[in-house]
Amino acid sequence: MVDYVKSAFQNLGRKRVRTALTILGIAIGVASVVIIGNISQCGTAALNNELESLGLSGLTISSSSETAAAVSLNENDLSIIKHCEEVEQAAPVMVESTDISARKLSTKALVWGIDTNASQIISINLLYGRLFNTEDISTSANVCLVDEAFSKSTYMRSNIIGKTVSIMNGGVEENYKVIGIIKTGSGLLQNIIGNYIPTFVYVPYTTVQTVSGRDDFDQIVVKIKSGGNVESIGKTIVETLNRNNGTTDAFVSNNLAKQKDSLTNMLGIITLILSAVGSVSLLVASLSIMTVMLVSVNERTREIGIKKAIGAKRSYIMLEFMFEAVLISLIGCICGIAVGYIVSFAGAEYFGMQLSTRTDIMFLAVEFSVASGTIFGVYPAYKASRLKPVDALRQE
């Protein structure tokens, strides 16, 4: 076994450039598969983290837009939901798409109207300052929370507590005092295309109601007590609201956990497709092994004839070439895994993500690479072993 390995290294070293290019092809294919798998891991983890902040058993209640009987959610509906036995927390939410500006810099934003307990239900990671208190809500105060990305883009620093931003709401531009800085969304999508999606700004929901002249809510976010059946509780809440308002099918509940599973499954399918594309490049690279080994057989025909003339068996010749093919695949696979993880960890560090080593991807890449190298090395090895000594020695 050791002799075969030594012989394989010596033979591959004869044509170093050709060997290196073949290994490079294998490495690129393996690295692409590893990177795609790690991107999937980061995306799934980010998605789970964002939706976990809403609670695995969380749901939202909103007014149905598909029925004529739909009515708006109000304070009475919120009170009914809060008093449901299986509900741990409930908070009103209002959303407005508008423009915000600071220091003459303007950007698109989604203004979220929330309550004091919203941070216990939705993802708000406070970096500086404070969240809303009961006084802010009761007085409809012109205060806001802005994300860190907006702070850096306007004032070139994270902490801008006490600064003023202008928010266009209901056609009227008003000034709001910044009382808190929140961490920009940790999702991979948020970090990659942050320049193309709106900035998130949070204000008291009562302030949005006052400016827009409304007394209703867009949604009510609900956190269910641990162990509760989300589907049945959501159905119960909707039935209770319909009964209280004298309506039918006027409200709908959205199970966040089900949405998370759907998004995770979709991400898994996308990853599978991309991995298949990456595997094609690995397969093409493996075909180059056959080409290289066939060329090597032709170049070493006389050498093979000498070995067979002095007593070398067919099995020895075949194993010699098989070990070369497997060695090329193995070296390329190791290099590809190393490059794939270096790029993955660098990317994860840049985007502020956490990445762990996935042994399943490594084993899959090694198995596929070695298997393909073995399969595509069989024919050249067989061809070499079948050469007759007399015919081989006649070759110049």
N, C-alpha and C positions, 0 to 999 in steps of 0.2 A: 504493500500500500504506500509506504513512504517513498519507495523507488518510483512509483507511478507519479506521485506528486512532484518529486524533484525533476523527473523527466518532463512533466507538463510545464513547469516553470521555465526550464531551460529552452524548450521548444517555442514557447510563447515569447521568450526574450529575444529570439532571433529576429522577429519582425515587430519591433516595439511600437512603431507608429501605427501599424495596422491593428495590432492588439489593443492599443490604447483607444483608438477610434471605435472599435467594437465594444469595448468596456464602457466607453462614454455613451454609446447608444443605449445600452442596458441601464446604465445609471440614470439617464434622463427619464426613461420610462418608469423606473421604480420611484424616482423622486416625485414624478407627477402624481402617481398613485398615492404616495405618502402625504403629499401636500393637500390633495383633494380630500383625503380622509380626515386630515387635521382641520381643514377649513370646516368640514361638516361637524366635527366635534365642537369647535369653537362656536359655530352658529347655533347648534342645538343647545349648548350650555348657556349661551347668552339669552336665547329665547326662553329657556326654562327659568333662568334667574329673573327675567323681567316679569314673566307671568306668575312666578312663585310669589312675587311681592304682592300680587292681588289675592293670594291664597289659593291653594289647590282646590278649595271648595267654593271659590268666589263666583259671583255671577252679577250681571247688570240687569236692571229693570228699566224699560223704556216704553214710550208711547208707540203703539203700532201705527205705521204710516200707510198700511194696506187696507184699513177698514174705515168706513165712514163714521163708525162709532168711537174712533180714537179720541181720547181726551188727554190733556196735559197733566204731567205729574206736579203735585203741589206739596205744601207743608203737611197737609193732612195725610197724604199718601206716604210721605216719609215717616210720619209718626206711626202709622199702621205697620209699616215694614219693620221699624225698630222694635216694636212690641211683639213681633213674631217669635215664638219660642226658640226656634233653631237659629235665629239671626244673632251674630256676635256684634257686628258693626254695620252701620249703613250711613252713607253720606251722599248729599246731592252733588251733581256735577253739571257744569255748563261749559260749552265750548264755543268760542268765536274765532274765526279766521280773520286776521287783520294785519296792520302794520305797526311796528314799534320802532322808535328811534332814540338815539342818545348821541350827543356830541355831533349832531348833523349826519349821523350814519343811520340809515333806515334799512329794515329787513322785514321779511314776512314772518309772521308768528301765529301760533295757536295759543290763544288766551284761555286758560282753564279756570273756571270759577269753582272753588272748592271750599269745604268747611274746615273747622279746626281739627277734626278727627280723620281727615282724608289721608294723612301720612300713615295711619295705621292700616289702611286698605290698599292704597295705590303706592307706586314706587316714587318716593321723594327722599333722596339722600342729601340731607342738609350738610353743607360744607362750612358756611359762615352765617352768622346772624341767628335769626329765629324764625319759627313758623307763625302762622296766624293764631291770634288768641280770640277770646270771646268778644272783647271790645272791638277788634277789627271787624268782626262779623256784624255785631249789633249796630255799629255806626256806619257801615258800608264804607270803610276807610279806603282811601286811595293809596294802598300799599301793595307791594308785589314781591314775588320771588322770581329771580331770573336764573337761567342756567349758566354754568361756568364758561361755556363756549361764547355766549353773548358778551359776558364780562370781558373776556380776553380780546374779542374782536373790536370792542369799543374803547376800553380803557387800558388795554395791554396788560391786564393783571386779573387775577381771579376774584379778589375781594373788593367789591365796589359798594359795600354797605353804606347807606346814607345818600348815595347818588340818586339822581332823578332820571326817569325814562318817560318818554311820551308814548301813549297808547291811543290809537285811533279806534273808537268804539261807538257804534251807532252814528257814524258820520261826524262825531265830535272828538277832537284830540284833547286829552287830559294828561296831566303830569301825575306820575306815581312814584312814591318813594320806595327805593329798594331796601327791604328789611332782611332779606335772606338770599344766599347763593346756594343753588342746588347742583349736584354733580350731573354733568351731561350724560344722557342715556348711555348705559354700558354696552348696549347691543352692538354687534359687529356691524350691522347695517348703518346704525346711527354714526359710528365712528368713521366708516369708509365714505359715506356720501353725505356727511353732515352739512356740506355747503349747499345741498340741493333739497333739503327738507326744512320745514319751518322751525324757528326757535320756539321753545316752550316757555311760556310765562304763566305764573299762577297768581291769581288775585282772589279776594273773598268773593264767594258766589253772590252775596248780597250786593256787592258793588256792580257786578255785571247786570244784576236785575235792575238796579237803580238807573244805570246808564241806558239800558235798552228798554226800560219801561215794562219789564215783565215781572210776573210773580210765580212763574213755574220753573221747572227744571228740564234739562235735556235728558238726563239719565239719573238713576240712583244706583250707586255701586254698593254691593252687599257682600259682606264676608260671613260665611256660614261657620257655625261652630264645628269643631273637629268631630269627624265621624258622621256628619249629617249627609243625607242623600241629596245632592245638589239638584238633580232633575225633579224629584218630588217636591222639594222645598220651593224651588222656583215656580212650579205649577201651582202650589198652594198659595204663594204670594200673589200670583197673577189672578187666581180665582177670587181671592179676598179683595183685591183692588177692584176687580170688575163688579163684584157684589156690592161693595161700598159705594161705587160710582153709578150703579144701576146700568152698567154697560155689558157688552159681550165682545170678547176678543179685542178689547181696547188697549191691552198692554201685552208686552212680550218679555220673556226672560231669555238671556243669553248665557249659556254655561261656558265660563272662561276655560275650565279644565278641558272641555270637549274641543274648544277652539285650539287650545295648546296642543292637544293630541293630533288634531288635523294638520296644524302647521308643522309639527315634528315629523309626521308621516310624509308630508309633502317634501320637506327638506331631505328626508331619507331617500325618497325616490330620485330627487335631483342628484344627490350624492352618488347613488347607484349608477345613474346614467353617465355622470362625469367620470366615475371610476372605470366604467366600461370603455369610455373613450381613451382614458389613460392606459388601460390594459392593451388597447389596440397598438399604441405606440411601443409598448413593451413587446408585443408579439412581433411587430415589424423588426425591432431591434434583435429579437431572437433569430429571425430569419437570416440576419446578417452573419450569425454564428455559423450557419450551414455554409454560406458562401465562403467565409474565411477558411473554414475547415476543408472544404473541397479544394480551394486554391492551395492550401497547405499540403494536402494529399498529393496533388499534381507536382508540387515543388520537391517533395520528399520521396518521390517514387523510387529512385535509385537507392536511397537510404533504406526504404522498406524492403527492397529486394535483397540487400546485403544482410539485413537482420534475419529475414526468412531463410536465406541461404546458410546461415550459421546456426540455424535451429530454432529461431523465434516462432512461437505458435501463433495461430490466428487470434486466439483470445488475448494474447499479450499486445498485439498490434491494435486490436480493436479497443481494448481498455486504455491504451496509451492515448489514442485520439479522443476517446470519451472523456477522460480526465481533463484534457485540454479544454473541451467544450464546457464541461461543468465548472472548471476553474474560472473561465472567462465570465460565466453567468454569476458565479458566487462573488467574485471581486466587484463586478458591476453592480450587483445587488447591494453589497455592503456600502459601496460609494454612494449609491442612490439613496439608501436609507439615511446615511450621514448627512448628505446635502439636503434631503427633504426635511429632516428635523431641524437642521440649522436654519433653513429658510423659514420653517414653521414657527420656531421659537422666536426668531427675530421679528417676524410679522406679528405674532401674538404680543410681544413686548411693546412694539410700536403702537399697536391699537389698544393696549391696556387690557388684553385678554389673558386668561389663564389656560395653559395648555399642559396636558399630561402625556407621558409616553404611552402609546397604544401598542401593546405587544401583539395584538391580533393583526394589526396592519403589517407589522414587521414580519411575523411568521407567514402571513399570506403572500407578501412580496417575495420572501425567500423561497417559499414552496413553488410559487408560480415561475419565478426566474430559473431556479435549478431544474424544475421539471421541463420547462421549455428548452433550456440549454441542452438537457439530456436528449430530449426528443429530436431536436434539430441536429444533434451531433451524432445520432445513430447512423444515418445513411453514409456520411463521410467516413465514419469509423468502419462501417461494414465494407465499404468500397475499398478502403486501405487494406483490410484484413483478407480480402479476396484476391488481391494481386498475386500473380504467380512469380516466383523468384526470377525465372529466366526472362519473362517479359519485362519485369521491373528493372533488371540489370541492363537491359538493352537501351533503356531511356537515357538520353543525354541530359 
